[in-house]
Amino acid sequence: MTRPILARIHASALTHNLAVLRARSGQAGLMAVVKANAYGHGLVAVAASLAGADAWAVLDVAAATRLRELGHRQPILLLEGAFSPDELPLCAELELAATVHSEQQIAWLRTARLSRPLQVFLKLNSGMNRLGFALAEARQRYAELAALPNVAGITLMTHFATADEPERRVDWQFARFQAATAGLDAPFTAANSAALFDYPATHGRWVRPGLVLYGASPFAGRSARELGLLPAMSLNSAIISVQQLQAGDAVGYGASFVAEQPLRVGTVACGYADGYPRHAPTGTPVLVDGVRTRLIGRVSMDMLAVDLEPVPQAGVGSAVELWGQALPIDEVARAAGTISYELMCALAPRVPLRID
Ligand SMILES: *Cc1c(COP(=O)(O)O)cnc(C)c1O
């Protein structure tokens, strides 16, 4: 018997989510964001399920190369562009589009010897203050790029900091972005998952959803189900031991959980080395045999403990869902004080992925 942990990737959920997003994207092309190994879901399987996407967005040339090797012909955007000048010839070979966010990247483009000119995405900093040129420089940088023989076309790009927050919205960034780029004859891309749902005016030439493709919600106040999305990943394991505690007995490292009355405890084959958050507190929801119960005590490297009182029939071998179709990953993330993005991306390579 192998260790019972498994991440199931639901191909039909991915195609369902793609259709939901397409219906909301209007005329914009749908650029599927598959960075971080497709948010932990596995790039190869996700790309196969999302083959109907109009374009891909990845972090690095290695992921882009993988997509080309798999036969995907759509445009591929490098979200942070080249990290060194020697990447540019490969970008040209593979027909990748490169984000340009720095003077250094413009200098590399000026001197590179390329087999064909590149599509570039001129990244403008409209308030995120992470990557991109100041809005006041937009026209000058556009003109510099437009003059380069290595540039085949320019798309204007920005990224929102608060699109998921109903009070703060995106207007404070989007209005500035529009003012700074008014009159430039170029398409634009701005919308992440949250903006795709709530701000059609920001859709532009390409929408760039990530999280919602995988069936989680970027909004604190709206569930994925309310958005019409289906979870693309279920993290499953099983009970491998049962302990009977008496009042006063503790569980796990630090003996941080102490039973107030007799308690049956199940030990689950899943720990922080699998990507389960170590800081998830007692009370974080877990499903055992389909019944909702709670994590108790500290998460260990390879195991965690659950309260079996709500599931008296459960024993060694009982099925456990850490998150997935019956337990939204957003709920687990909230209980653990983080976001579903982080849980997905943290899934450890040692956890087998099974596509179904
Ligand atoms: C990650 C990323 C996205 C996707 O964000 P989601 O919130 O997952 O939709 C879009 N654009 C850029 C530049 C990104 O880095």
The ligand as an ORCA input file, in Angstrom:
! r2SCAN-3c Opt
* xyz 0 1
  C      -0.882     36.129    -11.381
  C      -1.246     37.225    -12.320
  C      -2.535     37.291    -12.881
  C      -3.653     36.362    -12.443
  O      -4.150     36.783    -11.192
  P      -5.434     36.068    -10.538
  O      -5.759     36.907     -9.370
  O      -5.019     34.676    -10.173
  O      -6.484     36.065    -11.586
  C      -2.788     38.257    -13.828
  N      -1.830     39.138    -14.193
  C      -0.600     39.134    -13.659
  C       0.402     40.144    -14.083
  C      -0.261     38.179    -12.705
  O       0.963     38.171    -12.156
*
